[in-house]
Amino acid sequence: MLSNIPTNIITGFLGVGKTTALNQLIKQKPENETWAIVVNEFGQIGIDQSVLTDQTGIQIKEIAGGCICCALGPALTISLAMLLRRTRPDRVIIEPTGLGHPEGLIDILQSESFREVLTLRSIICLLDPRVLEQPEVLRHQTFIDQLNLADIIALNKCDLATTAQVNEAQTLSENMFPPKQKVIQIIQGEFPIQLLDHTRNTALSAHYPDAHSNGSDPQPLPQQLSKQASKQSPPQPPVLPALFLPEPGKPIKRTGANQEAFSCGWVFHPDDQFDHDSLLAYLNSLTQIWRLKGVFRIGHSRVFYNRVLDETTTQPIAWRRDSRLEIISQTPLAWHEIETALLSMIKK
């Protein structure tokens, strides 16, 4: 019988570097441990799993298409139950979407389904000090509660922020009430693995406790994860049979939205090869972008493109399947025009 599996939530707003932090933690994983990692993306096309390090002792479940803290709560309950039974992990780490409210996720992890199976330990929230100059983010209810509910705040990307921004973020974080267990400054998401085992502070509460609610309660799995759960077939993806089988030059497109954001994603055939220079120039030229992630085939290699507002990074990636792109914005964009432009950059 599974019980008391240490569980952590790595949270933070869009583009703060949660996936990079997960990769840094994976590098520190003890060789004799198995970790189960659940990654949640707001968009309909999963990108993060292509970026996470694939190694022995790591089992990754990606849940795309909304927020596991609310709309996808039932999907998380079933998916996590099956993942636990299949892998019997020594630790569980959950990375919700940057638009996800942590309280809904905490409710699920401490519900009847999991309260004897999982032990919720420190919730670590990553914070980019430069966000202090983005008033639209500072006012966001989810952003505020990600900080309120965190046991530890990790000021990430300190090498990209000014000294004044880092110092102000440090002071503000240290003056939160109830106080945080730690406020640390990090670069590229790297922090000591020992922070995962800090005890969860149950006195922490949300400032906007109803921000995650969708009017439904987590669905219990009787008697922990016992016979009924084991008889269930693994959760199936949405009935989109062609989602990962596009034809060359004919990508599959999926859109999504909620009250605060819009997303559009494309999956391209593995044979589609993009012109590197024109692709990067076009992606850099797009406006009104909140978050953009993509994996593209460039000749015989692949490149990962990552953009948060106007800040972009690119790096080689080991992913060797299809090419894919996900855009998140605060307003709907001209998705068809973007698709047409992308198609024009595929080498004939």
C-alpha positions as CSV (number, residue, x, y, z in Angstrom):
1,M,0.0,0.0,0.0
2,L,1.4,3.4,-1.0
3,S,1.6,6.0,1.8
4,N,3.3,9.2,2.8
5,I,5.0,9.9,-0.5
6,P,6.8,13.3,-0.2
7,T,5.2,15.7,-2.7
8,N,6.1,19.1,-3.8
9,I,4.6,21.9,-5.9
10,I,6.9,24.1,-8.0
11,T,4.8,27.1,-8.9
12,G,5.3,30.6,-10.4
13,F,3.8,32.8,-13.0
14,L,4.2,32.4,-16.8
15,G,7.8,32.3,-18.0
16,V,9.5,32.4,-14.6
17,G,11.6,29.3,-15.4
18,K,9.7,26.4,-13.7
19,T,10.7,23.8,-16.3
20,T,14.3,24.9,-16.1
21,A,14.2,24.5,-12.3
22,L,12.7,21.0,-12.7
23,N,15.6,20.0,-14.9
24,Q,18.0,21.3,-12.3
25,L,16.3,19.2,-9.6
26,I,16.4,16.1,-11.9
27,K,20.2,16.5,-12.0
28,Q,20.3,16.3,-8.2
29,K,18.0,13.2,-7.9
30,P,19.5,10.4,-5.9
31,E,20.3,7.5,-8.2
32,N,18.3,5.0,-6.1
33,E,15.0,7.1,-6.2
34,T,12.2,7.1,-8.7
35,W,10.4,10.4,-9.2
36,A,6.9,10.9,-10.7
37,I,6.6,14.4,-12.3
38,V,3.3,15.9,-13.4
39,V,3.6,18.9,-15.8
40,N,0.6,21.0,-16.6
41,E,0.3,23.4,-19.5
42,F,-2.4,25.9,-20.2
43,G,-2.2,25.4,-24.0
44,Q,-3.6,22.5,-25.9
45,I,-0.3,21.3,-27.4
46,G,2.2,20.0,-24.8
47,I,5.8,21.5,-25.1
48,D,7.4,21.1,-21.7
49,Q,7.9,17.3,-21.9
50,S,10.1,17.7,-24.9
51,V,12.4,20.0,-22.8
52,L,12.6,17.9,-19.6
53,T,15.6,15.7,-19.1
54,D,14.8,12.0,-19.9
55,Q,16.7,9.7,-17.6
56,T,16.3,6.5,-15.5
57,G,14.1,6.9,-12.5
58,I,12.1,9.8,-13.9
59,Q,8.4,9.2,-15.0
60,I,6.8,12.3,-16.5
61,K,3.0,12.8,-17.1
62,E,2.0,15.8,-19.1
63,I,-1.5,17.2,-18.8
64,A,-2.2,20.0,-21.3
65,G,-5.3,21.9,-22.2
66,G,-6.2,23.9,-19.1
67,C,-5.4,24.2,-15.4
68,I,-5.2,21.1,-13.2
69,C,-6.0,23.3,-10.3
70,C,-9.6,23.7,-11.4
71,A,-10.9,22.8,-14.9
72,L,-8.7,19.6,-15.2
73,G,-9.0,18.6,-11.5
74,P,-10.7,15.3,-12.3
75,A,-8.2,14.5,-15.0
76,L,-5.4,15.1,-12.5
77,T,-7.0,12.8,-9.9
78,I,-7.2,9.9,-12.4
79,S,-3.8,10.5,-14.1
80,L,-1.9,10.9,-10.8
81,A,-3.5,7.8,-9.3
82,M,-2.4,5.7,-12.3
83,L,1.0,7.2,-12.3
84,L,1.5,6.4,-8.6
85,R,0.3,2.8,-9.1
86,R,2.5,2.3,-12.1
87,T,5.7,3.9,-10.8
88,R,5.5,3.6,-7.0
89,P,7.7,6.7,-6.7
90,D,9.9,7.9,-3.9
91,R,8.8,11.5,-4.6
92,V,6.1,13.4,-6.6
93,I,6.7,16.8,-8.1
94,I,3.9,18.8,-9.7
95,E,4.5,21.8,-11.9
96,P,1.1,23.6,-12.6
97,T,0.7,26.1,-15.4
98,G,1.8,29.6,-14.6
99,L,-1.9,30.6,-14.8
100,G,-2.8,27.9,-12.2
101,H,-4.1,28.8,-8.7
102,P,-2.2,26.6,-6.2
103,E,-5.1,26.4,-3.7
104,G,-7.1,24.2,-6.0
105,L,-4.2,21.8,-6.4
106,I,-3.6,21.8,-2.7
107,D,-7.3,20.8,-2.2
108,I,-6.8,17.9,-4.6
109,L,-3.6,16.6,-3.0
110,Q,-5.1,16.8,0.5
111,S,-8.5,15.3,-0.5
112,E,-9.8,11.9,0.4
113,S,-8.2,10.6,-2.8
114,F,-4.6,11.3,-1.7
115,R,-4.4,12.4,1.9
116,E,-3.0,9.1,3.2
117,V,-1.0,8.5,0.0
118,L,0.8,11.8,-0.4
119,T,2.6,14.0,2.2
120,L,2.6,17.6,0.9
121,R,5.9,19.2,1.7
122,S,7.3,22.6,0.7
123,I,5.6,24.6,-2.0
124,I,8.3,26.5,-3.9
125,C,7.3,29.6,-5.9
126,L,9.7,31.1,-8.4
127,L,9.7,34.9,-8.8
128,D,11.4,36.9,-11.5
129,P,12.4,40.2,-9.7
130,R,11.8,42.1,-13.0
131,V,8.0,41.4,-12.6
132,L,8.0,44.4,-10.1
133,E,7.8,46.6,-13.2
134,Q,4.9,44.7,-14.8
135,P,1.8,46.1,-13.0
136,E,-0.6,43.9,-15.0
137,V,1.1,40.8,-13.4
138,L,1.4,42.3,-9.9
139,R,-2.4,42.8,-9.9
140,H,-3.1,39.3,-11.1
141,Q,-5.0,37.2,-8.5
142,T,-3.2,34.0,-9.3
143,F,0.2,35.6,-9.1
144,I,-0.6,37.1,-5.7
145,D,-1.8,33.7,-4.3
146,Q,1.1,31.8,-5.8
147,L,3.3,33.9,-3.5
148,N,0.9,33.8,-0.6
149,L,0.7,30.0,-0.6
150,A,4.4,29.4,-1.1
151,D,6.6,28.1,1.8
152,I,9.8,29.2,-0.1
153,I,10.2,32.0,-2.6
154,A,13.1,31.6,-5.0
155,L,14.0,34.8,-6.8
156,N,15.0,33.4,-10.2
157,K,16.9,35.0,-13.1
158,C,18.7,37.3,-10.7
159,D,21.5,37.6,-13.3
160,L,19.1,39.3,-15.7
161,A,17.6,41.7,-13.2
162,T,19.1,44.9,-11.8
163,T,20.5,44.9,-8.2
164,A,17.7,47.3,-7.2
165,Q,15.1,44.9,-8.6
166,V,16.6,41.9,-6.7
167,N,16.9,43.9,-3.5
168,E,13.3,45.1,-3.7
169,A,12.0,41.7,-4.4
170,Q,14.0,40.2,-1.6
171,T,12.7,42.8,0.9
172,L,9.1,42.5,-0.2
173,S,9.2,38.7,0.0
174,E,10.8,38.7,3.4
175,N,8.1,41.0,4.7
176,M,5.2,38.8,3.7
177,F,2.9,37.5,6.5
178,P,2.9,34.8,7.6
179,P,6.6,34.8,6.9
180,K,8.3,32.5,4.4
181,Q,10.6,29.7,5.6
182,K,13.2,30.9,3.1
183,V,13.7,33.6,0.4
184,I,16.7,32.7,-1.8
185,Q,18.3,34.2,-4.9
186,I,19.0,31.8,-7.8
187,I,20.2,31.8,-11.4
188,Q,18.8,29.4,-14.1
189,G,16.4,27.8,-11.6
190,E,19.1,26.1,-9.6
191,F,18.5,25.6,-5.9
192,P,19.5,22.9,-3.4
193,I,17.4,19.7,-3.5
194,Q,17.2,19.9,0.3
195,L,14.6,22.6,0.1
196,L,12.1,20.0,-1.1
197,D,12.0,18.4,2.4
198,H,11.0,21.5,4.3
199,T,7.7,21.0,6.2
200,R,4.6,22.6,4.6
201,N,3.3,25.6,6.6
202,T,-0.5,25.0,6.8
203,A,-1.0,28.5,8.2
204,L,-0.5,30.0,4.7
205,S,-3.7,31.0,2.9
206,A,-4.9,32.5,-0.3
207,H,-5.8,36.1,-0.6
208,Y,-8.3,35.2,-3.4
209,P,-9.4,31.7,-2.3
210,D,-12.2,31.4,-4.9
211,A,-10.0,32.3,-7.9
212,H,-9.5,28.7,-8.8
213,S,-13.0,27.4,-8.2
214,N,-15.0,25.9,-11.0
215,G,-17.9,24.8,-8.9
216,S,-16.8,21.1,-8.6
217,D,-15.1,19.1,-5.9
218,P,-12.2,16.7,-6.4
219,Q,-13.4,13.2,-7.3
220,P,-12.4,10.6,-4.6
221,L,-10.8,7.3,-5.5
222,P,-12.1,4.8,-2.9
223,Q,-9.6,3.2,-0.4
224,Q,-6.6,5.2,-1.5
225,L,-5.6,3.9,-4.9
226,S,-6.9,0.4,-4.5
227,K,-8.7,-2.1,-6.7
228,Q,-11.2,0.2,-8.4
229,A,-8.3,2.5,-9.5
230,S,-6.2,-0.4,-10.7
231,K,-9.1,-1.7,-12.9
232,Q,-9.5,1.7,-14.6
233,S,-8.0,1.9,-18.0
234,P,-5.3,4.6,-18.3
235,P,-6.7,8.0,-19.0
236,Q,-7.0,8.6,-22.7
237,P,-6.2,11.8,-24.6
238,P,-9.1,13.8,-26.1
239,V,-10.7,12.3,-29.1
240,L,-8.5,14.0,-31.6
241,P,-7.1,11.1,-33.6
242,A,-5.0,13.3,-35.9
243,L,-3.5,15.5,-33.2
244,F,0.0,14.0,-33.5
245,L,-0.4,12.8,-37.1
246,P,-0.4,15.9,-39.3
247,E,0.4,15.6,-43.0
248,P,3.5,17.3,-44.3
249,G,2.8,21.0,-44.8
250,K,-0.6,20.6,-43.1
251,P,-0.2,21.2,-39.3
252,I,-2.8,20.4,-36.8
253,K,-4.1,23.4,-34.9
254,R,-5.8,23.6,-31.5
255,T,-7.0,26.7,-29.7
256,G,-8.1,27.2,-26.1
257,A,-9.2,30.1,-23.8
258,N,-10.5,31.0,-20.4
259,Q,-11.5,34.3,-18.8
260,E,-7.9,35.6,-18.7
261,A,-5.9,34.1,-21.6
262,F,-6.1,32.6,-25.1
263,S,-3.9,29.9,-26.6
264,C,-3.2,28.4,-30.0
265,G,-0.9,25.5,-30.7
266,W,0.3,23.8,-33.9
267,V,1.9,20.3,-34.4
268,F,3.8,19.9,-37.7
269,H,4.8,16.7,-39.5
270,P,8.3,15.4,-38.6
271,D,9.5,15.9,-42.2
272,D,8.7,19.7,-42.1
273,Q,11.9,21.6,-41.9
274,F,12.0,25.3,-41.2
275,D,14.3,28.0,-42.4
276,H,16.2,29.0,-39.3
277,D,16.8,32.7,-39.9
278,S,13.4,33.6,-41.3
279,L,11.6,31.6,-38.5
280,L,13.4,33.3,-35.7
281,A,13.0,36.7,-37.3
282,Y,9.2,36.1,-37.6
283,L,8.8,34.8,-34.1
284,N,10.7,37.7,-32.7
285,S,8.4,40.1,-34.7
286,L,5.1,38.9,-33.2
287,T,3.5,41.4,-30.9
288,Q,1.0,41.1,-28.0
289,I,2.6,37.7,-27.0
290,W,2.4,36.7,-23.3
291,R,4.2,33.3,-23.7
292,L,5.6,31.4,-26.7
293,K,7.3,28.1,-26.7
294,G,8.3,26.0,-29.7
295,V,10.4,23.0,-30.8
296,F,11.4,23.2,-34.5
297,R,13.3,21.0,-36.9
298,I,16.0,23.0,-38.5
299,G,17.7,20.7,-41.1
300,H,19.1,17.7,-39.2
301,S,18.9,19.4,-35.8
302,R,16.2,20.8,-33.5
303,V,16.0,24.1,-31.7
304,F,13.9,25.1,-28.7
305,Y,12.5,28.6,-28.9
306,N,11.3,30.2,-25.6
307,R,9.8,33.7,-25.3
308,V,8.3,35.6,-22.3
309,L,6.9,39.0,-23.4
310,D,9.9,40.4,-25.4
311,E,12.6,38.2,-23.9
312,T,13.7,35.3,-26.0
313,T,16.1,32.4,-25.8
314,T,17.0,29.6,-28.1
315,Q,18.9,26.4,-27.5
316,P,19.5,23.0,-29.2
317,I,17.2,20.2,-28.0
318,A,17.3,16.4,-28.2
319,W,13.6,16.1,-29.2
320,R,13.4,14.2,-32.5
321,R,9.7,13.8,-33.1
322,D,7.5,16.5,-34.6
323,S,7.8,20.3,-34.6
324,R,5.3,22.1,-32.4
325,L,4.5,25.6,-31.2
326,E,2.3,27.1,-28.5
327,I,1.3,30.8,-28.1
328,I,-0.5,32.3,-25.1
329,S,-1.8,35.8,-25.2
330,Q,-4.2,38.0,-23.3
331,T,-6.3,38.7,-26.4
332,P,-7.1,36.5,-29.4
333,L,-4.6,36.9,-32.2
334,A,-4.8,36.4,-36.0
335,W,-4.1,32.6,-35.7
336,H,-4.7,31.9,-39.4
337,E,-2.3,34.6,-40.5
338,I,0.3,33.3,-38.1
339,E,-0.1,29.7,-39.5
340,T,0.2,31.0,-43.1
341,A,3.4,32.8,-42.2
342,L,4.8,29.6,-40.5
343,L,4.0,27.5,-43.6
344,S,5.9,29.9,-45.8
345,M,9.0,29.2,-43.8
346,I,9.0,25.4,-44.4
347,K,11.7,24.4,-46.9
348,K,10.3,22.9,-50.1
